[in-house]
């Protein structure tokens, strides 16, 4: 199966597509730019979603659901917002079809034109803030901490499975607060929730930072982000959290009566991550033999493959495996006994390696006689012979070891690909020969930012939150600069 996968060195983009398709994560659909998420890929997304949902609820948020369709007039109420999304909107203009009287099949009924066009949501700020206007009257109604799990549509011209599709799944949090500081604190809190999830569950190290003005979410005062580095040296924005100020509250007239009996506009945030995280996971950990799944969110953590000849050996092995499966499930471990008789053990080994199952257990008749099993870990390809007695606890510890190893391996790569550049020649050389993040001075102007992007396709990924002030000169313009920012080419 690995022979069917293009190597990373040969063609990184094709390698990624091969893994997504052959690893059973997703498939292309009949709708341009959209994808079908297959059961294995959806199981991975469910594990991500469920863990994030628990983390959101631990911070006091609740789930709701808002309409898929947004009146066009809503998008006109916040100027920067409509400017940011206008080119990506899918628009509903009619509400009925009819048979073509000339025999041309089904056509749009020209008599069924909507009085006002509806936008298929690219994001939900406008419809949600129009609703919040009725929900918020007094300081007693605040804070309003709401999240929704939904799909959105952004009419992308160039698409890639999981990374950029016309329709994708995500969550979007939308909160309202009585004070500016509460909203800022919420924005940072959710950024930290995302960083914790991506690092501790996806085993991907991230850099927390704030976006430049030109890279902000449309309608936000500040956009905070977590940036990850993929194995080809390109960055990927893994999550964003936006401080919206009072922009949407003023646009939709969302006011509350304060404790001082004054009528004030609320302060707002929004934050989200999407199925793009699946793409990040694939590119951060996988290899030329297939997917590599971090145990904490892998759809399957352990697969057990029996090796036998004849019904007698089969029965003995199945009886012992049933005990092991029960022990593993009692520990909360997701396990599959692959007793499919249509495929040989070698084929099963290759399939589960391709799908990135963290631990494979093989048990044959001789193993059973010696009271041992062969254990193979997906991350290092290492094989061990381990006693059956206490095997479930051994596997439990091994899964945590694999989780930590994947994070440390990714962090070593990421840290080795953060390079300082002080001149334009150095900047271009690092970008062409090494890639990764480039720490360089920037003069703070949008003009210089745009010029660097045009010349190199590298963008300012973020201004790191832990930045220390540092006097220097801009790597491009030579003008004074007071801090370094992180540049990279990105997905």
N, C-alpha and C positions, 0 to 999 in steps of 0.2 A: 504493500500500500504506500509506503514511503517513497517508492520509485515514481509514484504518480504525482508527487509534490515537487514543485519547482523549488530549488534551493534559494535561501535568502541572498546569497552572494550573487547568484545568477540574475534574479529579478525579484526584488523584495515585494513589489506590488502584486505580482502574480503569485508569489509564495503566500501572501496574505489571503488572496482570493481562493487559492487552492485549499487552504486550511478551513476557511469558513464554509466552503461548499462540501469538500470531502469529509470534513469533521462533523458534518451534520448539524451545523448551527443555523444556516439559512439557505434560501434559494432565491433565484430571480423570479419575478412575477410577471403577469401579462400587462401590468400597469407600469408605464415608464417611470423609472426612478424609485419604484417601491419594491419591497422585499417580502418574502414569506419567511417568518421565523419558524424554524422547524422545532419539533418537540424537545430535542436535546438543547438547542439554543434557548428555547423558551424556559426550560427548567433552570438554566443558568441565570437568566434574567429574573425568574421568580425568586431564586435564592438571594440575588442582589436586592430586589425589591422588598422582600420580606425583612431582611436585616435592616435596611434603611428605614423601613416603616416602623420597626421597633425603636430605632434610635430617634426618629422624629417624635414618636409618642412619649418617649422618656423625657423629652424636652418640652412637653406640654402641648404639642400640636395634635389636631384632629383632622380626619379626612372628610372631604365633601366632593361633590361633582357639579360642574358647571357646563352649560351648553357648548356643543361643538361649533355652532354657528354664531357669528357676531355681526350685528348690524353694521353696515359700512360707515354710518355716521359716527359710531363709537370710536373708530380708528382716527377720525378727524379731530377728536377732542384734545389729543396730546400730540403736538406738532412733531417733536423729535421721534416719538414712537412710530407714527405713520411713515415718516421719512425712512426709518430704519427697516421697516418690513414691507413697504409698498411693492417692491419688485418680486417678493416671494409669495404673494397671496393668491390662493385659489378662490375664485368668486362664483357664487351660485346666483344665476340670473333668472331662472325659470323653475317652476315647480311641477311640471307635468309633461309627459310624452304622449305621442299618439302615432297611429299607423300612417305612413305616408300614402295619401290617396293615389299617388302615381306608382305605387308598388316598390318604393325604395327602402322598405323596412321601417324601423322606428325613427321618428324625428321629434325634435323639440316642438311643443305646441306653442306657436307664436302668441296665442291668446292667454298663455299662462305666465306672463312676465311678472316678476315680483315688483311691488311698488318700491321697495328698497332692497338693493342687492345684499346678500349675506356673504360674509367672509368665513371660509373654513379656518378655524383658529390656527394662527401661527404661534400664538402664545395668548394667555387669557387675562392679562392685566385689565383690559378695557371692560370685558363682560363682568369680571369679578368686582371691579371698583364701582361699576354701575349698580351692582347688587349690594355692596357694602353701604352705599348711600342710605339704604333702608334699614340696615342692620345696626348702624352706629348712631346713637343719639346722645349718649352721655359717657363720661369717663368710666362709668360702671360697666360699659360694654367693651372696654378695652383691657388688655390687648386682645385682638382678634388673631388667633394663630391657626390658620387653615392651610391644608395641603390637598392637592388632588393628584391622583394617578390617572393619566389620560394619554391619548394620542394627539399629535399635532401635525400640521401640514405646512411645509415650506417648499415652494416650488423650485427646488435646486436644479440647475442645468447640468452640473457634473456630479454624478452620484457614485458612492462606493458602499457596499454592504456594511451596515452598522455605523460606519463613520459619517456618512452623509447621504441620507435618503429623503425622498419627497415627503414620506410619512414616517414618523418614528414614535416610539413609546417613551414616556418620561414621567417625572413628577414635577410639579411646580407648586412651591409654597408661596402664599401671599398673606402678609401680615400687616396689621394696622396697630399703631401705638400712640400713646398720649404725648410722648416727648421725642425730640430728636435723638437724645442719647439712648433711649430704649430701643429705637429702631436701628441705630448703629450697632448696639450690643447684639441685637438679634442677627444682623447681617454677619458679624464676626462669628457668633456662636454657630450658625449654620455652615459657614465656611469650615470651621473646625470639625463639625460633624462629618462633612464630606471627606476631609483629609484623613480623619480617623478611619472611616470606612474603607477608603481606597488603600490606605497603608496596611491596616490590620486584617482586612478580609480579602482584598484583591492582591495584596503583597506587592503593591506598586508604590515606590516613594514619590512624593510630590513636593513641589515648592509652592508655598502660599504667598500670594502677592495681590497687588491692585493693578488694574488695567489703566493704560493711558486714556486720555480723553477720547481719542479717535477710535479706541477699541472698546469703549464702554457699551453696555446694553442701551438700546435706544429708549431714552426717557429716564435713565438713571443719573444720579449725582455721582455715585461711585460704584464701580463693579470690582468685586474681589473674586479671585480665581485660584484654583489649584492646577498646576502645570506638571505633566508627567513627560518622561522621555522614552521614546520607543527605541527598538534595537537598531533602527536604521539612522539614528541620530536626529530624528525629527521630533518636535514637541507635539503634545496633544493636550488640549484644554479638557480637563476631566470633570470640571464642575464650576459653577459660578453662583455668586450670592450678591445681590444688588441692593444698595441703599437708594431708594427712590425719592427720598426727601418728601416734599408735599406735592410733587408734580401731578400725580394721578388723583390725589385727594382734591386738589384745586380744579382739575379738569372735570371731575365728576361731582364736585361740590359735596365731598364727604366731610362733615363737620361734627364736632361733639361739644357738649357743654362741660367745661373743665370744673375742677373742684373750686376754682375761684369764680365760678358762675360766668365764665367768658366763653363765647362761641369761637372755637378754633378748628383749623384743619388738622386731620390726623397725619401721622408720619408713617411711611410705608417701606416695606421690603418685598423682594421676590427672590426666589432661589430655585435652582433646578439641576438635575442630572438626567441623562437619557440612556437609551440602549447603545449609545456611542461607547459606554463603558465596556461593553462586550468586545468591541473592536480594540479598545485599549488593552484589555486582558490578553487577547490573542497576540498582539504585537509586542507586549512587554515580556512574555515568558516563553512562548512556543519556540520550537526548533524545526529542523528540516525533516524530522520524523513525524511531526504532527503537533497537535495542541498540547499544552502543559497547563493543567488546572490547579490553582491554589486550593488545598483541601477544604478550607472553611466555606467556600462557595461552589465547589465542584458539584455538578449534578449527581455524580457517583464518586464516592471517596475510595471504595474498595470493590474490586471484582475478583471473584473466586472461580478459577477454571479447573475442572476435574480432568484427570488423565487416567484412562482405564481401558481394559480389554475384557469384554464379556460382562454379563449381567451381575455376576457375583462381585467382582471388583467395583462395579458401578454402585451396587447397593451399599456396600461397606463405606465407600467414599461419601455417598449422599447422606448416610446416617451421621457421619462425623461432621460433615459440612453444615448440616442442619443445626448442630450444637453451636458451631462457630458463628453462623449467621445470627442466631438468637443472642449470643453474647455480644456481638458487635452492635446489633440493634438496641440492646439494653444500654449500651454506652452512647446511644444517639448517633451512631455512624451509619451513613448511607451506603448500603452494600447490595451487590447483585451476585447471585449464584448463576453463572453462565453455563447452564446444562443443556444448551441447544445442541441437539445431535446432528444438525445439518452441516455444521462447520467443525473442522478439525481444530485441535488446541493451538497449533501454530497460527492459523488464521485468526483465531480469537485474540491471541497475544497482540498481533499486528493491529487489529481493529481497536482494541482498548488503548494501545499506545497512541494510535492516531487521534483518538478522542480525548487523550490526556488524563485518563483515570490515574489518580496519584499513586495508588498501591494495587499491585496485582498479586494474588495468591494462587499458586499452582500446587495441587495435591494429587499425587499418583499413588498407585498401590504400594510401591516400595516406600514412599514417604509415610504412608499410613502405618506400614509395618514398623518403621523406625520412629514413629510418633513425631514427625517433623513436617514442615511445609516449606516450599520455596517462595520467598518474598522478593518482588522486584519493585523498586521505586522509580516512578516516571521521571523525576527531575534529574537524577544522576545516572540512570540506567543500572545502578548497582543492584546485585542479586545477593540474597543472604538465605541460608538455611536456618530455620528457627523452630524450636520445639513447639508442638501444638499446645502443650500445657501453658496457659497464660498468654496465648497468641493474641487474643483480643486486646489485652492491655498493652502488649508490645506494639500493635498496630496503632492504637490510640496515641501513644507517645510518638510513633514514627510520623503520623500525620502532622502533628505539631512541629516536628523537626523539619519536615518538608516545607511547611508554611513559612517558617523562619528562614530556611535556606533560600527560598525563592525571593523573599523580600531582600535579604542581604545581597544576593547575587545581582538583583536589579539595582540596588543602591550603589554597589561598587561600580557598576557600569555607568550609572547616572553621574556619580561624583567624579569619575574619570573623564567625563565629557562635559564638565563645566570649566571653561577656559577663559582667562582674562585676555583681552586684546586692548592695546593702547593706541594703535595706529590703524588707519584704514587698510593698509597692506596686510597687517596682522589679522585684522577682522576677516578679510576676504580669504586669506590663506587657511585660517581655521575652518571657515565655512566650507571651503572646497575640499580640504584634505581630511578633516576630522568630523565636522558636524557637531551636533549637540548644542548646549546652551553656551552663548558667548556673553561674558560679563564685560560690559563696556560703558564708557561715559556717553551721555546723550544730552544735548543742549536744551531739551524740554520743549522743542517746537514741533508742531505737526508737520511743517515743511520738511525738516530733516528726517523725521520718521518716515514720511512718504517717499523721500528720495532714496533712503536705504532699502526700503521694500522694493522699489522699482528696480534698483540696481542688483539686488541679491535675492529677492523673494523672502528675505528674513524680516520678521516683524518683532516688535517688542512684546514678548510674551507676558511679562509682568514687571512691576517694580516690587522686588521682594519685601515682605513685611518686616524682615529682620535687617533691612539695609542700614548700614552705618553711613553717616555723612562723610563724603570724601571729595576734596577739591580736585578738579582735573579739567581736561578739555575734551570736548565732544570728539568721538572717534571719526566722525564724518566731516563736521563743519569747522572744527578747531575752536569753537566758541567755548566760553567757560561752562563748567558743569559741576554740580555739587554732589552727585551720587552716580553709582553704576546701576544699570538696568540689565535685564536678561533678554537677549535676542535669540531667535532660532527660526529656522524654517519649520513649518508646522502643517498638521493636517487640519 
